[in-house]
């Protein structure tokens, strides 16, 4: 997934894309703006005591330190609206969807990601999530909070992001192992073209909760290991790529 920038807004609103909202960072951004104006903007209920700015800034750094501890939600932008001297995105929360951790084949993964990007390409009955109605919770996000370094909204969500951020990492395909065996019945049935035709029997990253691209990278590495050893990644390079991906999703240390 990628941070939403102002340049994305035109097509995101037109397409009705489903976005991921980092609630933790949004709250931190809002509180930081308040205390940077004046620390007296946030006080205790008793005696109206306030913390020094230096301590607030340290608290904010701690709060943003671990992305995998953040709270996320799914939202859809309804409109951009000027309120005072600022422009806000008026978003509605998406609360109902079919669990991505129950997907078990390549086409279902691809279709789910496509519809997160362009929900209106499917009917309400066939879409794997329910679009928000006017009674859904409204979230206002200032466009000043968008962009790199201010990752409050994310676009280009895939199934692995959904499982990691919205479904507590629950994946029925690999039982949370993050690894599957290409010779298993599940792998052969759901990803026949990749795993059966490759002729490679090996343990690879789970294509559902880690992602098809990274699972196929494992296969490619095995193929190059046997056919073109001169151009394959070193074991260390490959391990670093795997660790980086798992950490991006909030798995492992």
C-alpha positions as CSV (number, residue, x, y, z in Angstrom):
1,X,0.0,0.0,0.0
2,X,1.1,3.6,-0.7
3,X,0.4,6.9,1.1
4,X,-2.3,9.0,-0.5
5,X,-1.0,12.3,-1.8
6,X,-3.0,15.3,-3.1
7,X,-2.3,14.2,-6.7
8,X,-4.2,11.0,-6.1
9,X,-7.5,12.6,-5.0
10,X,-9.1,13.2,-8.4
11,X,-9.2,9.5,-9.4
12,X,-9.7,8.2,-5.8
13,X,-12.9,10.2,-5.5
14,X,-14.1,9.4,-9.0
15,X,-13.4,5.7,-8.6
16,X,-14.7,5.5,-5.1
17,X,-11.6,3.6,-4.0
18,X,-11.4,2.0,-0.6
19,X,-8.6,3.4,1.4
20,X,-6.9,2.4,4.6
21,X,-7.0,5.0,7.4
22,X,-4.3,5.0,10.0
23,X,-6.3,6.0,13.1
24,X,-3.3,6.1,15.4
25,X,-1.3,8.5,13.2
26,X,-4.3,10.6,12.4
27,X,-4.9,11.1,16.2
28,X,-1.3,11.8,16.8
29,X,-1.2,14.4,13.9
30,X,-4.3,16.1,15.3
31,X,-2.9,16.3,18.9
32,X,0.5,17.4,17.7
33,X,-1.1,20.4,15.9
34,X,-3.0,21.3,19.0
35,X,0.0,21.2,21.4
36,X,2.3,22.9,18.9
37,X,0.0,25.9,18.9
38,X,-0.2,25.8,22.7
39,X,0.4,23.1,25.3
40,X,-2.6,24.5,27.2
41,X,-4.9,23.2,24.5
42,X,-4.7,19.7,26.2
43,X,-4.9,19.8,30.0
44,X,-5.9,17.4,32.8
45,X,-9.5,17.3,34.0
46,X,-8.2,18.2,37.5
47,X,-6.4,21.5,38.0
48,X,-6.0,22.0,34.3
49,X,-2.4,20.9,34.3
50,X,-0.5,20.6,31.0
51,X,2.7,18.8,29.9
52,X,5.7,20.5,28.5
53,X,6.0,20.5,24.7
54,X,9.2,18.4,24.8
55,X,7.4,15.6,26.6
56,X,4.5,15.7,24.2
57,X,6.9,15.4,21.2
58,X,8.5,12.3,22.8
59,X,5.1,10.8,23.4
60,X,4.2,11.3,19.8
61,X,7.4,9.7,18.6
62,X,6.7,6.6,20.8
63,X,3.1,6.4,19.5
64,X,4.3,6.3,15.9
65,X,7.3,4.0,16.5
66,X,5.7,0.7,15.6
67,X,3.4,0.7,12.6
68,X,2.1,-2.9,13.4
69,X,0.7,-1.6,16.7
70,X,-1.4,1.1,15.0
71,X,-5.2,0.9,14.7
72,X,-6.5,1.0,11.1
73,X,-9.9,1.3,9.5
74,X,-11.3,1.2,5.9
75,X,-12.8,4.4,4.5
76,X,-14.2,5.7,1.2
77,X,-14.0,9.4,0.3
78,X,-17.4,10.9,-0.3
79,X,-16.3,14.5,-1.2
80,X,-13.7,17.2,-0.6
81,X,-15.2,20.1,1.4
82,X,-13.8,23.5,2.4
83,X,-14.4,24.2,6.1
84,X,-13.1,27.6,7.2
85,X,-9.7,28.0,5.6
86,X,-9.0,24.3,5.2
87,X,-10.1,21.6,2.8
88,X,-11.2,18.3,4.3
89,X,-11.9,14.9,2.9
90,X,-15.3,13.7,4.1
91,X,-14.9,10.0,4.4
92,X,-17.3,7.2,5.4
93,X,-16.1,4.1,7.2
94,X,-16.4,0.6,5.7
95,X,-17.2,-1.9,8.4
96,X,-18.4,-5.1,6.5
97,X,-16.3,-7.2,4.2
98,X,-15.6,-10.9,3.4
99,X,-12.5,-12.0,5.2
100,X,-9.4,-11.9,3.0
101,X,-7.8,-14.6,5.2
102,X,-10.3,-17.1,3.8
103,X,-9.3,-16.6,0.1
104,X,-7.6,-19.6,-1.4
105,X,-6.8,-19.0,-5.1
106,X,-5.0,-16.5,-7.3
107,X,-8.0,-15.2,-9.2
108,X,-9.9,-14.4,-5.9
109,X,-6.9,-12.4,-4.6
110,X,-6.6,-10.5,-7.9
111,X,-10.3,-9.8,-8.0
112,X,-10.5,-8.6,-4.4
113,X,-7.6,-6.1,-5.0
114,X,-9.2,-4.8,-8.2
115,X,-12.5,-4.1,-6.5
116,X,-10.8,-2.3,-3.6
117,X,-9.4,0.0,-6.2
118,X,-12.6,0.3,-8.3
119,X,-15.6,-0.9,-6.2
120,X,-18.2,0.1,-8.8
121,X,-16.9,-2.5,-11.3
122,X,-19.0,-5.0,-9.4
123,X,-22.6,-5.2,-8.3
124,X,-23.5,-4.8,-4.6
125,X,-24.3,-8.6,-4.5
126,X,-21.0,-9.7,-6.0
127,X,-18.7,-7.1,-4.3
128,X,-16.8,-8.8,-1.4
129,X,-17.4,-5.8,0.9
130,X,-20.3,-3.5,1.7
131,X,-20.0,0.2,0.7
132,X,-20.9,2.7,3.4
133,X,-24.3,4.3,3.5
134,X,-25.1,7.8,4.8
135,X,-25.5,6.5,8.3
136,X,-21.9,5.2,8.4
137,X,-19.4,6.9,10.7
138,X,-18.0,10.1,9.2
139,X,-14.2,10.8,9.3
140,X,-12.8,14.2,8.3
141,X,-9.2,14.3,7.2
142,X,-7.5,17.6,6.3
143,X,-5.6,17.4,3.0
144,X,-2.7,19.0,4.9
145,X,-2.3,15.6,6.6
146,X,-1.6,13.8,3.3
147,X,1.6,12.8,1.7
148,X,4.9,11.1,2.4
149,X,5.9,11.5,6.0
150,X,2.3,12.0,6.9
151,X,0.9,8.6,6.2
152,X,-2.7,8.9,7.4
153,X,-4.4,7.4,4.3
154,X,-3.2,4.6,2.1
155,X,-4.2,3.6,-1.4
156,X,-3.3,0.5,-3.5
157,X,-4.4,-1.9,-0.8
158,X,-3.9,-5.6,-1.4
159,X,-5.2,-8.7,0.3
160,X,-2.0,-9.1,2.4
161,X,-2.5,-5.5,3.7
162,X,-6.1,-6.4,4.6
163,X,-5.1,-9.5,6.5
164,X,-2.3,-7.8,8.3
165,X,-3.9,-4.5,9.3
166,X,-7.6,-5.4,9.4
167,X,-7.9,-9.1,10.2
168,X,-5.1,-9.6,12.9
169,X,-3.0,-11.6,10.6
170,X,-5.5,-14.5,10.4
171,X,-4.8,-16.6,7.3
172,X,-6.6,-19.9,6.8
173,X,-4.4,-20.8,3.8
174,X,-1.2,-21.1,5.8
175,X,-2.6,-21.1,9.3
176,X,-0.5,-18.0,10.2
177,X,2.8,-19.8,9.3
178,X,3.4,-17.3,6.5
179,X,4.9,-20.2,4.6
180,X,3.3,-23.0,2.4
181,X,4.6,-26.1,0.7
182,X,4.1,-26.0,-3.1
183,X,3.2,-29.6,-3.2
184,X,0.3,-29.3,-0.7
185,X,-3.2,-29.8,-1.8
186,X,-4.2,-26.2,-1.1
187,X,-1.3,-24.8,-3.1
188,X,-1.8,-27.2,-6.1
189,X,-5.6,-26.4,-6.3
190,X,-5.4,-22.6,-5.7
191,X,-2.2,-21.8,-7.6
192,X,-1.9,-24.7,-10.1
193,X,-0.3,-22.7,-12.9
194,X,2.5,-21.4,-10.7
195,X,3.2,-24.3,-8.5
196,X,2.3,-27.5,-10.4
197,X,3.7,-26.4,-13.7
198,X,6.9,-25.1,-12.2
199,X,7.8,-28.6,-11.0
200,X,9.4,-27.1,-7.9
201,X,8.5,-28.7,-4.5
202,X,9.6,-26.2,-1.9
203,X,8.5,-24.1,1.1
204,X,7.7,-20.6,-0.1
205,X,6.1,-17.5,1.3
206,X,2.3,-17.7,1.5
207,X,0.7,-16.1,-1.6
208,X,-2.4,-15.0,0.4
209,X,-1.1,-13.3,3.5
210,X,2.3,-12.3,2.2
211,X,1.4,-11.8,-1.4
212,X,1.6,-13.6,-4.8
213,X,4.5,-11.5,-6.0
214,X,6.7,-12.5,-3.0
215,X,5.6,-16.1,-3.2
216,X,6.6,-16.2,-6.9
217,X,9.9,-14.5,-6.0
218,X,10.6,-17.6,-3.9
219,X,9.8,-19.8,-6.8
220,X,12.0,-17.8,-9.2
221,X,14.8,-18.0,-6.7
222,X,14.6,-21.7,-6.7
223,X,14.5,-21.9,-10.5
224,X,17.5,-19.7,-10.9
225,X,19.3,-21.6,-8.2
226,X,19.2,-24.7,-10.4
227,X,19.3,-23.2,-13.9
228,X,21.2,-19.9,-13.7
229,X,23.3,-19.7,-10.5
230,X,25.4,-16.9,-11.8
231,X,22.5,-14.4,-11.8
232,X,20.5,-15.5,-8.7
233,X,20.3,-13.4,-5.6
234,X,22.6,-14.5,-2.8
235,X,21.0,-16.3,0.1
236,X,21.5,-13.2,2.3
237,X,19.9,-10.9,-0.2
238,X,16.9,-13.1,-0.6
239,X,16.5,-13.5,3.2
240,X,16.8,-9.7,3.6
241,X,13.9,-9.2,1.1
242,X,11.8,-11.7,2.9
243,X,12.4,-10.2,6.3
244,X,11.7,-6.7,5.0
245,X,8.4,-7.8,3.5
246,X,7.3,-9.6,6.7
247,X,8.2,-6.6,8.8
248,X,6.3,-4.3,6.5
249,X,3.3,-6.4,7.2
250,X,3.9,-6.4,10.9
251,X,5.0,-10.0,11.2
252,X,8.2,-11.0,13.1
253,X,10.8,-8.9,14.8
